[in-house]
Amino acid sequence: MTLAERQKIREDHSNRLSIGSEFYCRPRRRRLAIGTCLDDYMNANAFSQKRSACWRCPQGCTNRNRYAEGL
């Protein structure tokens, strides 16, 4: 394995999101864990709360996609 391949693997691992990873949620104006973001989106979806900020949040959509890529 070359050095470039090792660096690429390290970079991929560092870019992954975990459930405990935190980010700044712009709609809520506070720091949230990825797990909380996922839970709130799933609750809005399950209870048909389409007016919820979590349902329409583009930042949450990006977080969900990045989390799914890391699985």
N, C-alpha and C positions, 0 to 999 in steps of 0.2 A: 504494500500500500504506500503510495507516495505521500509526500508532505501536503500537497494540494488537496488530495482526497481526505486526509485526516482533518485539515482545516475546514473543509466543506461539511464534514460530519459534525464537527464541533459547532459550527455556525448553525446548522439545522437544529441541533439539540438546544442551543441557546435561544432560538427563535420560537420554540414551542411554547404553547400556553398550557398551564396546569389549572386545575380547579381553584387552587389557592392564589394564583397570580392576580395582582391588583392592577387596576387602571383607573383613570379619572373619567367618570361618567359625566358627560356634558349636560344631558337633560336633567339629571338629579343634582348636579353640581357638588359631587363628593366622590371619594374613592370607594370602589366596589371590587369585590372578588369576582372572578369569572363565573364561579359557581352561583353566586347571587344573581348575576345578570341572566344566566341560563334559566334559573328557577323562576325569576320574574317573567321572562318571556314565555316560558311554558305555562305558567299560571294564567297569563293574559290570553294565551291561545286556548287553553282548556276551558276557561270560563267565558269565552267570547267577549273579552274586554278589548274590542278593537280600537277604542279611543285611548287606551293606555299608552303612555309614552314608551314603554318597553316594547310594545307591539310594533310601533312605527320607527323605532330607533335604527338608523343606518350604522351607527357605531356598534350597536349590539349585534347587528347582522354580520359585520366584519369580524367581531370577536367570536361569534359562533362558527364562522367559516374557518378562522385560524385555529380554533380549538379542535375542530373536526379533522383538519389536516394533520394534526399532531398525534391523532389516535392510531 
